[in-house]
């Protein structure tokens, strides 16, 4: 899948990341479950979601805390890099 030059993410990764940001904004910072991501982003399996999340962690867009994934944005990215 082609990457977007500005973000380094694939189009599907962008969809997942943006969904996570919107979900977290509505749920006081709590990240969505993998099933919620699969349903919202039309990903057929939870294992498919996990593959996208692993790539987003590698790219520094998502933080994995005890298998609970949280999307990072702006100041969160700077804080995560410092820790």
C-alpha positions as CSV (number, residue, x, y, z in Angstrom):
1,X,0.0,0.0,0.0
2,X,1.3,3.4,-0.9
3,X,2.5,5.7,1.9
4,X,1.6,9.4,2.1
5,X,4.8,11.4,2.0
6,X,3.8,13.9,4.6
7,X,2.9,11.4,7.3
8,X,4.7,8.3,6.3
9,X,1.5,6.4,6.9
10,X,-0.6,4.3,4.5
11,X,-4.1,5.6,3.7
12,X,-5.6,2.8,5.9
13,X,-3.2,3.7,8.8
14,X,-4.4,7.3,8.6
15,X,-8.0,6.1,8.8
16,X,-7.3,4.1,11.9
17,X,-5.2,6.8,13.5
18,X,-7.9,9.5,12.9
19,X,-10.6,7.2,14.2
20,X,-8.6,6.6,17.4
21,X,-8.1,10.4,17.9
22,X,-11.8,11.1,17.5
23,X,-12.8,8.2,19.8
24,X,-10.3,9.4,22.4
25,X,-11.7,12.9,22.3
26,X,-15.2,11.6,23.0
27,X,-14.1,9.1,25.7
28,X,-11.8,11.2,27.9
29,X,-8.6,9.9,26.4
30,X,-9.6,6.2,26.5
31,X,-8.5,4.4,23.4
32,X,-11.0,2.2,21.4
33,X,-10.9,-1.6,21.5
34,X,-9.5,-3.5,18.5
35,X,-13.1,-4.6,17.7
36,X,-14.3,-1.0,17.7
37,X,-11.5,-0.1,15.4
38,X,-12.3,-3.0,13.1
39,X,-16.0,-2.1,13.0
40,X,-15.4,1.6,12.4
41,X,-12.6,1.3,9.8
42,X,-14.1,-1.7,7.9
43,X,-11.2,-4.0,8.8
44,X,-12.3,-7.6,8.5
45,X,-10.5,-9.0,11.5
46,X,-9.0,-8.0,14.9
47,X,-5.7,-9.4,13.8
48,X,-5.8,-7.0,10.8
49,X,-6.3,-4.1,13.3
50,X,-3.4,-5.4,15.3
51,X,-1.1,-5.3,12.3
52,X,-2.0,-1.7,11.6
53,X,-1.5,-0.8,15.3
54,X,1.9,-2.4,15.4
55,X,3.0,-0.3,12.4
56,X,1.5,2.8,13.9
57,X,3.5,2.1,17.1
58,X,6.7,1.7,15.0
59,X,6.0,5.0,13.3
60,X,5.5,6.8,16.7
61,X,1.8,7.6,16.0
62,X,0.3,5.3,18.6
63,X,1.5,4.3,22.1
64,X,1.1,0.7,23.4
65,X,0.5,0.6,27.1
66,X,-0.1,-2.9,28.3
67,X,-1.9,-3.9,25.1
68,X,-4.1,-0.8,25.3
69,X,-3.3,1.4,22.3
70,X,-3.6,5.2,22.4
71,X,-3.2,7.6,19.4
72,X,-0.7,10.4,19.9
73,X,-1.0,13.9,18.5
74,X,1.0,17.1,18.8
75,X,2.2,17.6,22.4
76,X,1.6,13.9,23.1
77,X,4.1,13.0,20.5
78,X,6.7,15.3,22.0
79,X,6.0,13.9,25.5
80,X,6.3,10.3,24.3
81,X,9.6,10.9,22.7
82,X,11.0,12.5,25.9
83,X,10.0,9.4,28.0
